[in-house]
Amino acid sequence: MNKYETKSIIIGRKKGKEDKPDVRPCFISLFDKNDPHKDIKVPFEVLEFEEVHKIVIEGLDVNYLLPGNDIIINDLEHIEFKVDGPHIFLTGKQTKK
């Protein structure tokens, strides 16, 4: 498991390759404040993955941002993830309000 201390994350996808329609590149951006999509602040780190089929998010409250097609997760203490083939399993500790 990879562990990162962070307050919030944004999960997004990138344009895929036509010859690999079942997978696409994606990213997880790490921020030190909540609701990073409402600010121009850049992430302190961006994790990039090349051939991902799905991301499984376990035990966290998420928000889906329709305009950007991204997922945001706030109120984090940390995230942990494991890459298993084309899948990413994401967990963490979240302060629920």
C-alpha distance (Angstrom), angle and dihedral (degrees) to the residues before:
residue distance angle dihedral
M1 . . .
N2 3.77 . .
K3 3.81 114.2 .
Y4 3.83 128.4 -160.6
E5 3.81 129.3 -179.1
T6 3.82 106.5 -133.7
K7 3.83 141.0 144.3
S8 3.82 96.6 -142.6
I9 3.79 142.2 -5.7
I10 3.77 138.8 -154.7
I11 3.80 118.3 -149.3
G12 3.78 116.5 -160.2
R13 3.76 141.2 160.1
K14 3.76 132.2 -128.5
K15 3.76 130.5 -145.6
G16 3.79 111.1 -72.0
K17 3.78 131.3 -139.9
E18 3.79 118.4 -96.9
D19 3.81 92.2 -132.5
K20 3.86 91.2 56.8
P21 3.82 106.1 45.2
D22 3.84 94.9 160.5
V23 3.82 95.5 60.9
R24 3.77 136.2 40.0
P25 3.78 140.0 177.0
C26 3.80 117.8 -94.2
F27 3.79 140.6 173.9
I28 3.79 141.0 -146.2
S29 3.81 112.8 -150.7
L30 3.82 117.1 -158.1
F31 3.82 121.3 -146.7
D32 3.80 136.2 -176.9
K33 3.83 94.6 -140.1
N34 3.81 138.5 46.8
D35 3.81 124.0 -99.0
P36 3.80 95.2 20.6
H37 3.82 90.6 174.1
K38 3.83 88.5 71.1
D39 3.80 93.2 60.5
I40 3.79 138.1 52.8
K41 3.80 92.0 -126.2
V42 3.79 113.8 128.4
P43 3.81 122.4 -130.3
F44 3.78 117.6 -97.7
E45 3.81 88.6 -134.0
V46 3.80 137.7 9.0
L47 3.79 120.7 -155.8
E48 3.80 112.7 -155.6
F49 3.79 127.9 -161.5
E50 3.81 125.8 -172.4
E51 3.81 113.2 -158.4
V52 3.80 110.5 24.6
H53 3.79 125.2 159.5
K54 3.81 97.5 -177.9
I55 3.78 144.3 -11.6
V56 3.80 115.3 -138.0
I57 3.83 111.3 -153.6
E58 3.80 112.2 -161.9
G59 3.82 126.4 -166.0
L60 3.82 99.2 -11.2
D61 3.82 132.2 113.6
V62 3.80 109.4 -123.0
N63 3.80 137.7 -172.5
Y64 3.79 122.9 -148.2
L65 3.81 113.5 -145.4
L66 3.80 106.4 -149.4
P67 3.83 98.2 -167.3
G68 3.79 93.2 54.9
N69 3.80 97.8 27.0
D70 3.82 88.7 -130.0
I71 3.79 134.5 130.6
I72 3.79 120.0 -129.7
I73 3.79 126.1 -164.2
N74 3.84 117.8 -168.3
D75 3.81 136.8 -175.4
L76 3.78 95.1 41.6
E77 3.78 129.7 158.6
H78 3.80 91.8 -173.1
I79 3.78 144.1 -25.8
E80 3.76 130.0 -137.4
F81 3.76 126.8 -164.8
K82 3.76 139.8 -179.7
V83 3.79 125.3 -161.2
D84 3.80 113.1 -143.3
G85 3.80 110.2 177.9
P86 3.81 108.0 -61.8
H87 3.82 92.5 -12.8
I88 3.80 131.8 87.1
F89 3.80 119.0 -157.6
L90 3.82 110.9 -156.7
T91 3.81 126.2 -167.9
G92 3.77 134.7 150.4
K93 3.75 148.1 148.6
Q94 3.79 116.6 -74.6
T95 3.79 130.3 -177.1
K96 3.80 102.6 -131.9
K97 3.79 116.8 -150.1
